Amino acid sequence: ALAKPVPGMESSDYPAMALLNTALGSGMSSLLFHEIREKEGLVYDIYSQIYALRETGVLVIYSSMSPSNLGRFFEKLKKLLSSIQILEKFDYGKNRLLGKLEMMTESPGSVMGFVVDRLVCGLESYDMDSFMEEIKSLNRLDFEKVAKEVLSGSWAVFGLGPDSARLDFSILEV
């Protein structure tokens, strides 16, 4: 897995970060799933997830693969994260995120989880409709700004595997 610090829930960039996460690694049409799993066949599974607190968070890219694919996986991931391909996923990310949030409104437990996440971080209660309006108001420039800030630079890498799967860390700088 790879991890990178991202804006927390109180940041004005958080809605764009949520959209970026969705475009990057949520669902079979996401950039990571389509390019690395479906087109290249390098992984068994791949997705991204945000774990956010009040002031900070972490974006994690998880994948599972055969050790023999490790080098090619990181080369492809590096190219994807430094390319403009993620910008082509703006509409997909926005529509999928809004759809996921809409489905959450049908589940009292999901709505409660959304509210509790904010309260645990010491933030004011916040209704899902307001968050959905923030997502709807995002434009391509908001998305591009956050994508450039978050996806470039160094990532923390951690994983489990056999000794034969040693990694050349020089290929990881994006």
Buried (B, 14 or more C-beta within 10 A) or exposed (E): BBBBEBBBBBBEBBBBBBBBBBBBBBBEBBBBBBBBBEEEEBBEEBBBBBEBBBEBBBBBBBBEBEBEBBBBBBEBBBEBBBEEBBBEBBEBBBBBBBEBBEEBBEEEEBBEEBBEBBEEBEBEEBEBEEBBEBBEEBEEEBBBEBBEBBBEEEBEEEBEEEEEBEBEEEBBEB
